[in-house]
Amino acid sequence: MSSTPPASVRRLHPAWIVAGVAFLALVGAAGFRAAPSVFMVPIEAELGFSRTDLSLAIGINIVLYGLTAPFAAALMDRFGLKRVTFFALILIALGAVLGTFATAPFVLWLTWGGLIGIGTGSMAMVFAAQVTQRWFAKRRGLVSGVLSAGSATGQLVFLPPTAWLATEYGWREASLVVAAGALIVVPLVAWFLHDSPARIGVLPYGADPADPPAVPERSAVNPALLALRALREAARHRTFWALAVGFAVCGASTNGLIGAHFIPAAHDHGMTEPVAAGLLATVGIFDIVGTVASGWLTDRVNPRLLLAIYYGGRGVSLLFLPFLLSAEVQPPMWFFIIFYGLDWVATVPPTIALCREIFGERGPLVFGWVFASHQLGAGVATVLAGIVRDATGQYTIAWFAAAGLCVVAALVSLRIRRGPIVRDPDPDPVESTPVS
């Protein structure tokens, strides 16, 4: 009689537990990324800071979020997923708490911008790429889509209650709630976020036992040097710059404009902050659907075509936004919100897949730099949109400029090369040790 348990009682593969904890960590890290857009109007009223002052704090956050990502990927290679994620969540909570003591704009630049930017950057999309590459041999597109949706879920969970708390009790109290959200996830990370399958004696999900993948090696080189070396190798190729340009536009048209300025822009047209926050949370709901669907499609459709469709559709939708904003939410605004939600982070799974296809084992590190361009574009767009609003009293120029850039990104995406790049011999071999 066979001793093999039936499929119905077999243990869940640990990869799914790791992915679940990673998803919750991304949700916790995403909480404060959405909050500043809710806090803009209350802080303006209480402290008298300008829209440009607050946009600069958010812009610093977004840029550091992106610039930290490739170094975080290297740190994960060196020290493991668990340690980096643990300290990232602590930094986010610390920045959220210290920001409540702000009496001048520079305090928010240091806390919202510096501490939270570095913390959330360490929990950026490269984290999703690392988890997917280490723990899954199959279903990678689907898993990267689900993990990428974690940030959208953070908006869904935190935005409406944060807006309500900021309106009823004040922005400081709301900020403390967001800090608590990050801290709640810390014990789960400490207990369940294993660094690699080899560490607990299993194979990646879907791996063939007869042909197991090589055990990933933990680099003994300085993480900063490792990240810079990956950039040096990737930057030699036009494909890297095509991916980076497209993703910079992605960041400008999502986090930079809609994420940071949709709520203040809606308020300018007479809409209350809780209602506008509810619309942005709805973007988060449909982002989950869109990103998971994009992951499924990435396993089946040319990622270049997907990116062109996503960017092109986003550009067209932005052309209509200035005419949809009003004190009341009309049906056309719901069409915009639903479409933008489906499209929001749908670009991530095909971009991760292209980095993996073209750059091989360096894919997660290269994606870290591509993601840095995403956040650089978002940070610049955040600040410029604030300047446009202060100078003209409205955001119309910003919406139209972003629409044009999305069309450019769609065309660039169609030109991305096919097939892997043959990696040049490394002139400085990296001493490494197996990850255990």
C-alpha positions, 0 to 999 in steps of 0.5 A: 500500500502506498504511503504517499498521502493523497493530493487533498492532504498534501502540505501547501508548498512553502513557496506559497506561504512565503509569497503570502507573507511577502504580499502582506509586507508589501501591503504594510509598506504601501500604507504610507505611500498613499497617505501623503496625498490625503494629508496635503490639504490638512497640512496646508490648512494647519501649517501653511506649507505650500503645495510645492513644499509638500510635493517636494517631500513626496518627490524625495520619497519617490526618488529615494524609493526608486534609487534604494531599490537596486541596492536593496536587491543587492542587500537581499543577495548579501543578507537575505530577504528577511533581514532587509524586509524587517529593517525596512518596515521599522524605518517606515514606521519610524518615519511616519511617527517622527513626521507627526512632529513637523513644524517646518517643511524640512522635517517632512523632507527628512521623515516622509522623504528620507526615512520612509523613502529608503524604507519603502524603496527596500520593499519596492518591486525588486522584492517581488522579483526576488521572491518570484525568482528564488521561490518559483520555477513555474507560475512566475508571471502570476506570482509577480502579478499578485505581489505587484498588486500588494501596493495597490492593496495597501492603498485599498486598505489604508486610503479611506480610513486614513482620509476619514481619520485625517478629517475627523481627528487630524493628519497626525493621528492618521499617520500613527495608524499607518505606522502601526500597519507597518509594525503589525507585519514585522512578526510575520516577516521574522517567522515565515519569510525564509530567504530561499528554498534551500534554507528549509530543504525544499525545491522552488515551486514547480521545479523538476526534482530530476533537474533541480535549479542551481542553489543561488549564491550569496555574494560576498562582495559589497552590495553597493558594488554589486548593484553598480556592477549590474548597472554598468553591464546593463547600461551598455545595451539600448534595451535597458534604456528602452525599459528604463524610459518606458518605466519612467513614464509609468512612474510619472503617470501613476505615483507621480501624478495620480497617486500624489495629486489626484486627491488635491486636484479633486479637492480643487474642483469641490470634491471632499477628501474622503470621496476622492480617497475612495476613488483612489482606493477603487483604483487600488481594487481594480489594480489588483484585478488588472495586475493579476490578469497582466501576470497571467497574460505575461505567461502567454502574450508577448510582453512588448505588446502588452506594454504598448497597449498599457501605455497607449491606453493610459495616455488616451485616458489622461486626455479626458481627466481634466474634463471629468473632475467636478464636485460630484462623481459622474459616471464618466469618472467611474469609467476613468477610475476603473480603467486606470485601476486595471492599467495602474501596475499592469506594466510590472509583470511584463517588465519583470519578465523582459528583464529576466528574459534579456538579462538572465540571472541578473534580471532582479538587479537590472529590474532594480535599476529599471524601477529606479527610473520609474521612481525618478520619473514619478518624483520629478512629475510630483514636484513639477505638477506641484509647481504647475498647480502653484503657478497656474492654479490647476493641473491641466498642463500636467495631465496633458503632458503625461498623456503625450509621454505615455504615447512615447512609452508605447512606441518605445516598448514595441522596439525592445529587443527579443532574446537574451543578451550574451553577458560579457565576461566579468572582469572582476569575478565575484566571490560568493557563497551558497545561500543556505 
